[in-house]
Amino acid sequence: ARDRSAQTVAKEIAAGRGAYLHLNKLPATAWESGIVADLERMARGKIDLKRDPVAVAPTQHFCCGGIVIGTNGETEVAGLFACGEVAAGVHGANRVGGNALTELVVFGTRAGKTAAAYAAQAPAPSTASTRAGSSSTRLEKWQQGRGMNPKEFKSRLQALASQHLGVLRSAAGLNQALEELEALRSELANLSAPTLRELQDAVEAENLYLIALMVARAALFREESRGVHYREDFPAEDDQNWRCNIYICRGTDGTPELIKRPLTAQ
């Protein structure tokens, strides 16, 4: 399974040995089409894949969690519908290969039809909103800010996440991540984004920060390994205590709050 292979590769990299893809034993017919031919095109003559090993590493390509939805893509926010990777789908803790596009088509169709029906009878939205005013104030603060550039902030955040929130997790690393995230919080409020492009980067940085905070807290909270969530300090599944879902909502202080709920369906 892809989660086990990712864990094995990550452990080899963490041990300093690295992991390598060897294609030199493949028959000549394997190079004519499919993924092997695609790899050769990507190498663009810089690497002789028929002779030289290639260093590999795990990469995130699918999120198993997300917004809670109903069977038609409806969320707890009236008029907001979701489908695809943004939503908590049908995969549980580990996606079955080949299911992603099928899920997208099925729930995309359901969500689209239900959203269209909702829009046809929903009243026109108000032109004024408190949240819009709050967002405007935040953007103006960033435009006048004298702090870190949003790209630099994102770079630091990505380095933090790669080191502590990746395939291999532990209490020590997750607590370190939370300490570093707390240190970055003040920087986030004072980003310097005078241009439109930098404002876009600032909004992305804010969203990435919130996601990193949610991942770190939820991963630290779940003291077991299940599917793509792997804790080196809790390497086994624990159905007695952790066969459940962890819901994340906005707490009273504005930061993520975790709620443990039992499964409602088998």
N, C-alpha and C positions, 0 to 999 in steps of 0.2 A: 504494500500500500504506500501511497505517496507520502503520508505522514511519517511512516517508519524510515523510508529512504531519506527524507529531509533531515530527520533526527540523526541518522547515521552519518550523513555527509557533514552536518554541522558539528558533530562531535570530533570528526577527523580534523576539521579546520581548527576547532578550539584547541586540539592537542598539538597543533603546529605541523601536522603531517600534510594537510590538504587532501582534497579528493579530486580525482582525475577521470575523465571520460576517454576510454580507449576504443577506437573504431577500426584499428588496423587488422582485426581478424574477420571483418565483415566480408561476405562474398561480393564479387563485382556487381552482381545484379541489384544489390541493396542500394547502390549509389545512383541508380537510374531514376528513382522517383521517391515521393513521400518525404518524411521528416529528415532522412539522411541527406537527400539531395538539397533540402532547404538549409541544413546546417552547412553544407559545403558552399552554398551561395553566400551565406552570412560570413563565412571565413574570408571571402573575397581574395583568396590567394595569399593571405598573410600567414595562414597556418596550413600545413599539410596534414589534413585530418586523416589521411590514409596511412600516415606514418607517426605523427606526433600526438602525444596525449594532451588533453585540454583541461585546464583547471575549471572546476564547476563549483557552484554554491547554491544553496536554496534561495528562492525568491517568492515573495507573497504574490499570489495571482488570483485568489478567491477568498472572500470573506464569508464565514458561516453565520455570523451574527448580523444584527441590524435592527431596523425599525420593526416593531411588532405589527403584523397585519392580519386581517381576516381573510376569508377564502376568496374575496373579490378585491383584495389589495387595499381595503379601507384601513385607516389608522385611527388612533384615538383623537386626532385633530379633524374636526368636521371639514370636509372638502379637500383633504390631503390624502392622496392615494400613492402607493409605492409598489414597486416590483423589482425583480432582479437583485443584484448584489447589495443594493442599499437596504433591502428588507431581510428580516430573519426568515429564511426560507424553509424548505422541506428536508434539509440535509442533516440536521442535528449537528454533531460536533465534527463531522468529516464528510466532505462531499464525495459522492459516488461519481467516478469518471463518466463523462458523457451526459450528466444530468443538468448542467448549467443552462445550456441553450434551450432544452426542453422546458425547464422551469420558467425561463424568461418568456417563451412563447405562450405558455399556458396562462401564467399569472399576468403577463402583459396584456393579453386579450381580455381577461376578466377585469383587470384594473381599468383599462381604457374604456370598455363599455360602461362600467359602473360610474366612472368619472364623468363620462359624457351625459349619462342620465341624470347625475347629480347637478351638473352645470346647467342643464336645461330647465331645472325648476328652482335653482338657488337664487336668492335675491342678489342684486348687484352689491359688490363690496363697498365699504365706506372708503372715502378718499383720505381720511385722516386716521392715524393709528398711533398709539403710544410707542409701539415697538419701532415704527419707522422713525419717530423722533429720536429715540434712543440710539438707533443705528447711525443717524445723521450726526449726532453729537460725537459718537465714537470715531467716525470717519474724519471729522474736522480735527479731532485731537491728534489723530495719526498724521494728518497733513501738516500740522504745526509741531509735530514731535521732533525731539532732538536726540532720540535714542538710537537703538540698533536698527540697521536696515532689515526689512522683512526677509530678504533672501538669506542673510546671515543667520537670522533667527531660525528659519526653516532648516538650514544646514546643521545647526547645532542640535535641533530637535531630531532630525533624521539620524544623526550620529548616536544620540542617546538611545533612540528606539532600536537601532540596529544592534547596539551592544547589549541592551537589557530586556527588550520586549520581543525578541525574535523567536526562533525555533526552540532554543534552550532557555528555560526560565527557572529562577530560584528565588526564594525569599530575599536573599542578600541582594541579588541584582534588581529585583522589583522595588525593594525599599530604596536602593540607590537611585533608581529611576525617579521615584517619587520625590526624593530630596532635590534632584537636579531640576525636576519640573517645577517644584516650588520656587527654586532660585530663579527660574526663567519667567515666573508669573509677572513680576514687576517690569521686566523687559518688554513683555507683550503689551502692557498698557501704555508704554511710551515709545512704540515703534515710530520710526521716521519714514513717512510715505508721502512725499510731496506730489508725486505724479500719479496719474490714473493707473498705470501699470503697477506701481508700487503699492497702491491701495488694494489692488486685486491680490497681490502677494500677501498683504497684511491680513486680508480676510481669510485667505487660504491658511496662513500661519495660525490664526486664531482657531480655525476649525481643526487643523492638525494637532494643535496643542490639546484641545478638548478630547479628541480621539485618543491621543497618547495617554492622557490622564485616566480615561475610562478603561482602556486596556490594562494599564498598570494596576489600577485598583481592583478590577474584576479578576485579573490573573493572580494577584496576591490573595484575594479572598477565596478562590477555588483551590483548596489544598488537595489536589489529586491530578492525575493526567487522564485526559479524555480526548480522543480524536487528535485534532491539530493543536490542542492545548497540552503542552508537555512541561511538567515541573520536574527538574532533576532531583529535588528534595522530596517529591511525592510521585514516584514514577508509575504507580499502579492506579487503576480505576477503583473508585470507592462508591459503589452503588448505594450503600447504606446511608451515607451522609451527603452524597453529591449527585445523585440522579435527579437533577432538578434544572431549572432555568434561572439564570441571574438577570434580573431586570435592572436597568440603569435609568434613573430619572433625575431631574434637576432638583437638588436639595434646597433647603431654605437659604443657605449661604451662596447659592448659585453654582456650587460644584457638584459633581456626580454623586448620587446616593444609590447604594446597592440594596436590592430587595431579592431575597431568595424565595422562590416559589416552586412548589412541587409540580411535576408534569401533570397536565390535565388530560392528555391522551397518550395512548401507547402506540 
